[in-house]
């Protein structure tokens, strides 16, 4: 390994630590929102209770709508400045949420949630920022380590709700949203120390020569990476949001359902300790394929019984499968564009991914009540099979190119 490569990876490792901490702190703030907003609407606001989940849906929609502007923001001002701006503005939106909870204003609540959703689209690009400047060997590990922030967020967010929701009693969750604002500001402070490598001068001079979005998406491996990312997230969302409904309808308690989701979330993020190493050892397409096999097995678990072990086991398999396929897809995507094309390619990827996730989250409840749990699990299998065929095709193509170059 050359001296310059060692220096690059030292910088990449430093940046990865900062990005992982930023992801953990920012994710904790957003988890506060997921854990509280529906309860706030249904419990204290004078609106139709069927609108309780609307703010959560607006968060997902905002993330999808913010994906393309996020790329433009980073291209113009740089990743560090964009991340800092997002953290500060999310804190402002959190203050708006605290005020909305204080005066019980549903429209202000929806406005604040939508604003945070738009800005979450910026924060989500931490996984791409971690790959920049890293060697080919360290890149998948960097992406994986940043995703570890989700473990902290999954623990810290709910605990924040428990300890702060009654600070301003009888106005619930006002304290939680003030704590959320503090998380976002802390994240902005931490990310201010980020030092990403500068684009080389010769690359800056040919910046206008990068391919258009239409030319980028015509590339087969980009489309496969995009499809794997979007569908891994969508399948996970479909099963995850339907499983608690299915558990309760089968006679299990809300506590059983909550515990199943907790194990699922741990399955989503704990494997990040070693997913990058698996990609380095076995290759990107194999790890993505393994993730989809696990997702398929989660569907099989749902089809073979309605015992608690079927639900919990399926949710764990689903979480680990998402981790492998989504992190692998992110790494695959980073190999399909040049430095000058990254903002366009990455932001379009996130736009498609979260548009699909938003559509899935909107339709999952209706699909469960109209078609049933068995049908939802049946939907998973042909999608997984199709993606595995595409991954085999990509693997064969890359192997053929490697032999020709050799």
Order of alpha helices (4+ residues) and beta strands (2+ residues): alpha-alpha-alpha-alpha-alpha-alpha-alpha-alpha-alpha-alpha-alpha-alpha-alpha-alpha-alpha-alpha-alpha
